């Protein structure tokens, strides 16, 4: 703009703008009110641009305006218009603001009736626009640690429960959550995992007996994998070392005769602490010659929190895989629960695949999570389906987010314990991240004589529900307990690695009323102790000054004595197996691999019991002991170790 043009504009301001014309002001206000009322009553669909069907739209118009108006003329015109608006329009709006606010229209709520359904609104077509600038070029706040957009249900939980709305009022439809090619772990701060302190070193002379329940769950490894593949270290409480070790198959000897399982024991050196040794205990379950008929009740969580792609959609795909493995003699029923529970599929022969799949496909997520009501309905259905010589099992598929009825894990355990006497087993499959309640799922599975697995990919569903289906569903031994008495003459200290949530009291071992874990057909269980031999410089505790002299307990060649208790399915009296732990026992075939995984798990938990041993050390041990790996599970573990090493730096 030239100096003359600025001088002309200044003189116009100095001369004063003409005062407002009362008649013009009245006409303008009347027209504005009419337009306002017309817009409030409009039912036309919103338009995104003035030219929604032509390329460019409003952006092209803006570019054309810039191209046709000179910079000087444009600045002069817009400055003058702004000045006029400040003098004439703003005072009018200020005077009329109260009356305008009083005339704002309030949309009436849409009320649902039994005959009516919520109206569906077709979205206006969205045209393509130019891509936004890269995130790196934007002066934005740091991105959060995780990127998954919370669902409407998760947002609702964050606000303390269901939104307060009048009965029958439909809330506005939430913005659709973005979909991902792979499940993304979101909102880990809303997740719940069992809290348990790491097992400490125990002095053999003071407490020689160690007792715990077996664990065949594998959920922890899958959660660890899900976290690492999504770029973050897993929550420490989500890392259960025994479940990580038990995820992998091992070459243990099969039982002989009618024994439900066989026990193998091996001894090797500890890689992370010189002067100590590792004692492996491996149990191998028997495979039945013929699988009994199964009555399966799929108890499916269809609450709002299950709407994400890695929850209900993945659940449907997983059960589709499983159905292909069932025999014609098996039967299936489906019970769902959200705000309330209901049976959506009556007991149906597994051979009627189309009917079962159609019922699965009709499931949709929405509502609260009435887990207690769903469990009650599922157990009632299982009792209806039960037959002599058949296995009845409820398979609960959920993210564990119970918020209606019983929701506390301890209360749920009491309820499941009362139902356990019916002979129906309960297994739990976890899906999704963000509000995963692993603590509740663990409590349910442990109390319901079942297993707990976490399904984060279709490949994991293949492993759990196809490759290991018989072991997952057909029990061969109930209430399996392990007790080891260590010999003080040979072992000064010992430490059980993992099984913190499975600890039992010494007197629980002989009490057949105390619940413990089950072993399925073909299942394997691995337990690992780190021991300090008597006289080793690696001992971490000092002998007691006033303690009694330690007697030699039995043959010094025995490190300890292993006892196993188990019940045949449906029986109330346990049977006892006893095996000595010899000091010269050879390492088990897969001892180095199991030790590498156990060390990796301890590092992820932040344990100080492995000293300076690193993830790199665990990875080197794993690479050297990978052995046969037909399904690639072990190579995947090595890859995850590399990821964890990078993420921890």
C-alpha positions, -999 to 999 in steps of 0.1 A, spaced: 0 0 0 14 34 -9 18 63 15 -10 82 -2 -35 54 3 -26 52 40 -30 90 43 -65 88 27 -75 60 52 -62 80 81 -82 111 71 -113 90 69 -109 78 105 -100 113 117 -132 127 101 -152 102 120 -175 76 108 -212 84 104 -234 75 134 -256 45 132 -289 49 113 -318 37 137 -340 25 108 -311 7 91 -302 -9 124 -338 -20 130 -340 -36 95 -307 -53 99 -317 -67 133 -350 -80 120 -334 -98 91 -307 -113 114 -334 -127 138 -353 -142 109 -322 -159 95 -313 -171 129 -348 -187 134 -347 -202 99 -314 -218 106 -325 -233 140 -354 -250 122 -334 -262 93 -334 -300 87 -310 -299 57 -279 -320 60 -248 -300 68 -225 -292 38 -188 -293 43 -180 -268 14 -199 -246 -10 -190 -270 -38 -190 -304 -22 -190 -324 -55 -163 -305 -73 -126 -307 -68 -111 -280 -47 -143 -265 -31 -137 -236 -8 -100 -240 -10 -101 -233 -47 -122 -203 -41 -98 -189 -16 -69 -194 -40 -89 -177 -68 -96 -147 -46 -59 -143 -37 -51 -145 -74 -75 -118 -85 -72 -92 -57 -40 -72 -55 -23 -72 -22 -27 -34 -18 -64 -34 -27 -71 -64 -5 -54 -49 26 -72 -16 21 -106 -32 17 -103 -56 46 -90 -30 70 -119 -7 61 -145 -35 65 -131 -44 99 -133 -8 111 -169 -5 100 -178 -38 117 -163 -27 150 -183 6 150 -217 -6 138 -222 -43 143 -206 -51 176 -227 -25 196 -259 -40 181 -249 -76 191 -239 -65 226 -273 -49 232 -292 -79 217 -271 -107 232 -295 -114 261 -326 -117 239 -307 -139 214 -296 -163 241 -332 -165 254 -344 -175 219 -319 -204 214 -337 -235 205 -332 -267 226 -333 -299 206 -358 -323 219 -345 -358 230 -351 -388 209 -370 -413 229 -368 -450 222 -398 -472 224 -401 -509 220 -412 -505 184 -388 -477 174 -351 -478 168 -326 -449 170 -326 -429 138 -296 -433 115 -281 -403 99 -263 -406 66 -230 -387 68 -224 -361 42 -198 -371 16 -163 -360 25 -141 -347 -2 -104 -352 -3 -83 -323 9 -46 -317 9 -26 -337 35 -18 -320 68 19 -312 74 40 -339 90 38 -342 128 75 -334 130 68 -299 115 41 -291 139 47 -272 172 26 -295 192 28 -309 227 46 -343 232 25 -372 221 13 -396 248 31 -429 254 3 -448 237 -17 -438 207 -49 -459 207 -80 -437 209 -102 -448 238 -136 -462 229 -167 -445 241 -170 -472 268 -135 -465 281 -142 -427 281 -173 -435 301 -154 -455 327 -129 -427 330 -158 -404 340 -168 -428 368 -194 -451 351 -224 -448 330 -234 -413 318 -263 -397 337 -291 -394 312 -328 -394 313 -344 -428 307 -348 -436 271 -326 -407 259 -301 -417 232 -267 -402 237 -250 -387 206 -231 -412 185 -194 -412 194 -168 -405 168 -156 -439 153 -124 -452 167 -95 -456 143 -88 -492 132 -53 -506 133 -36 -534 112 -24 -548 145 -38 -545 180 -24 -515 198 -19 -515 236 -37 -484 248 -43 -468 282 -22 -492 303 -29 -471 334 -65 -485 335 -53 -521 334 -52 -543 365 -27 -571 372 -22 -593 403 2 -577 427 27 -601 442 62 -596 456 90 -616 441 99 -648 460 128 -641 483 158 -663 492 149 -687 520 173 -703 545 169 -740 543 177 -747 580 149 -723 590 122 -732 564 131 -763 544 97 -768 528 83 -750 497 47 -756 486 28 -742 456 0 -750 431 9 -758 395 2 -733 368 -5 -740 331 -16 -705 322 3 -687 294 -15 -653 294 16 -634 308 38 -643 278 12 -631 253 7 -598 272 45 -593 273 47 -599 236 18 -575 229 35 -548 249 69 -552 232 55 -554 197 37 -522 203 68 -504 214 67 -504 252 80 -525 281 53 -545 298 39 -535 332 60 -553 358 30 -570 375 20 -584 341 52 -604 340 47 -638 356 79 -658 350 63 -693 353 37 -684 326 65 -672 303 85 -704 308 54 -726 305 44 -710 271 70 -731 253 69 -769 246 97 -790 261 110 -825 256 99 -842 288 95 -880 291 59 -892 287 42 -910 317 41 -948 317 11 -970 323 -20 -954 337 -2 -925 354 -17 -891 345 17 -874 343 54 -881 348 79 -860 367 114 -853 354 142 -835 374 174 -820 362 202 -799 377 225 -773 360 246 -743 367 230 -708 372 241 -684 344 235 -652 364 251 -661 397 283 -681 401 282 -707 428 245 -714 426 226 -741 407 193 -744 389 169 -773 397 143 -780 370 111 -799 377 92 -809 346 58 -825 345 44 -841 313 7 -849 311 -6 -880 294 -27 -879 262 -59 -900 263 -64 -926 237 -98 -911 229 -111 -877 237 -144 -876 256 -174 -856 243 -173 -819 254 -201 -796 263 -189 -760 258 -206 -728 268 -191 -698 252 -197 -670 277 -190 -639 256 -185 -604 269 -205 -581 245 -202 -549 266 -192 -516 252 -156 -521 261 -154 -550 237 -160 -529 206 -124 -525 195 -110 -546 166 -87 -567 188 -116 -577 211 -150 -589 198 -140 -591 161 -109 -611 170 -129 -632 194 -153 -642 166 -124 -652 144 -108 -672 172 -139 -692 179 -144 -698 142 -110 -715 142 -119 -736 173 -152 -748 158 -132 -766 131 -116 -788 157 -147 -800 175 -162 -835 169 -199 -841 160 -205 -855 195 -195 -821 210 -221 -795 217 -220 -757 219 -241 -730 235 -235 -692 236 -243 -669 265 -236 -632 263 -236 -605 289 -236 -567 287 -262 -547 307 -279 -581 313 -272 -617 304 -289 -639 279 -286 -671 260 -283 -664 223 -277 -700 212 -293 -730 228 -272 -762 230 -264 -771 195 -243 -800 180 -209 -789 169 -217 -804 135 -243 -777 129 -215 -752 121 -236 -728 101 -261 -722 130 -233 -716 155 -214 -692 132 -245 -673 124 -251 -668 162 -215 -656 166 -217 -631 137 -249 -615 151 -230 -604 183 -225 -567 188 -208 -547 216 -227 -523 237 -237 -516 273 -222 -523 308 -205 -554 320 -228 -577 340 -202 -604 345 -220 -620 375 -253 -624 356 -234 -639 327 -216 -665 349 -249 -675 365 -265 -681 331 -235 -699 318 -233 -723 347 -270 -730 345 -266 -738 308 -236 -761 314 -256 -780 340 -284 -785 315 -259 -799 289 -240 -822 313 -239 -859 306 -222 -890 320 -185 -893 309 -186 -859 292 -166 -828 300 -185 -796 307 -166 -763 304 -175 -726 304 -151 -706 282 -153 -670 293 -140 -645 266 -136 -610 279 -113 -581 286 -121 -587 323 -139 -553 327 -167 -563 351 -186 -533 364 -221 -546 371 -229 -570 399 -199 -588 416 -167 -572 403 -142 -576 431 -118 -605 423 -121 -619 458 -159 -619 457 -158 -635 423 -135 -662 436 -160 -670 463 -188 -673 437 -167 -695 414 -156 -717 443 -193 -724 451 -200 -733 415 -168 -755 411 -185 -783 430 -208 -789 400 -180 -804 380 -180 -776 354 -146 -762 345 -141 -725 338 -114 -713 314 -108 -676 306 -96 -660 273 -85 -624 275 -88 -600 246 -76 -565 239 -56 -539 259 -64 -506 275 -87 -517 302 -75 -553 305 -84 -567 339 -59 -595 341 -62 -597 379 -99 -607 376 -93 -631 348 -65 -648 368 -87 -651 399 -115 -666 379 -94 -692 361 -74 -703 391 -106 -707 412 -126 -723 384 -101 -752 378 -93 -738 344 -66 -721 324 -61 -684 315 -48 -674 281 -45 -640 264 -54 -638 227 -39 -608 209 -35 -623 174 -51 -649 153 -18 -668 154 -22 -670 192 -58 -682 188 -44 -710 165 -19 -721 192 -44 -721 221 -76 -732 205 -64 -754 177 -29 -768 183 -34 -772 221 -72 -777 221 -72 -811 239 -49 -799 266 -69 -767 270 -103 -785 274 -98 -821 286 -85 -824 322 -65 -853 334 -56 -842 370 -72 -817 394 -58 -798 424 -22 -806 415 2 -794 442 40 -795 444 60 -796 477 98 -797 479 116 -804 511 152 -793 508 181 -810 525 200 -785 548 231 -807 545 232 -801 508 214 -768 502 219 -737 524 194 -714 505 168 -718 478 145 -696 458 114 -705 437 114 -685 405 79 -674 398 46 -689 411 42 -659 434 4 -660 429 3 -698 434 19 -700 468 3 -724 493 9 -730 530 28 -761 541 -4 -776 557 -24 -770 525 -5 -798 507 -23 -826 526 -56 -808 528 -77 -821 499 -102 -793 504 -77 -767 493 -80 -759 456 -50 -760 433 -44 -760 396 -54 -786 370 -34 -803 343 -49 -809 309 -42 -838 285 -7 -834 271 0 -803 293 35 -796 305 45 -778 337 79 -764 345 91 -752 379 126 -737 384 144 -733 417 177 -715 422 197 -732 451 229 -724 469 248 -755 477 261 -759 513 295 -743 517 292 -721 486 306 -686 488 275 -674 469 254 -677 501 235 -644 506 226 -649 543 248 -654 573 244 -684 596 227 -677 629 250 -671 659 226 -689 682 211 -714 658 214 -751 665 240 -771 647 226 -783 614 221 -820 613 227 -841 582 192 -849 569 193 -882 551 217 -889 523 239 -859 514 237 -869 478 200 -858 478 194 -821 473 158 -825 483 126 -846 480 98 -838 456 61 -846 465 32 -843 441 -5 -845 450 -33 -847 425 -69 -859 421 -84 -877 392 -112 -856 376 -143 -858 397 -126 -874 427 -123 -860 462 -93 -879 475 -58 -871 463 -30 -894 453 7 -889 462 38 -892 440 73 -889 456 106 -884 437 141 -877 452 161 -848 438 196 -861 433 226 -838 433 241 -855 403 210 -853 381 218 -844 345 203 -812 330 169 -817 313 171 -815 275 156 -779 273 171 -766 306 191 -738 290 161 -725 270 138 -725 301 166 -708 321 170 -681 294 133 -673 295 133 -673 333 162 -649 334 145 -626 308 113 -626 328 131 -616 360 148 -587 342 115 -575 329 102 -576 365 131 -554 376 145 -582 398 178 -576 416 183 -614 419 200 -617 385 228 -592 393 244 -577 362 230 -604 339 214 -586 310 188 -591 283 217 -595 259 230 -624 280 195 -640 280 194 -636 243 228 -652 238 217 -682 260 184 -685 241 201 -684 207 225 -712 217 197 -734 230 169 -727 206 169 -763 193 140 -775 172 114 -748 167 87 -762 143 62 -733 150 87 -705 154 78 -697 190 114 -697 202 126 -675 173 98 -651 181 110 -650 217 146 -640 206 131 -613 185 112 -600 215 143 -600 236 160 -577 210 130 -554 211 131 -553 249 168 -546 249 163 -516 226 133 -503 246 152 -505 279 181 -484 267 
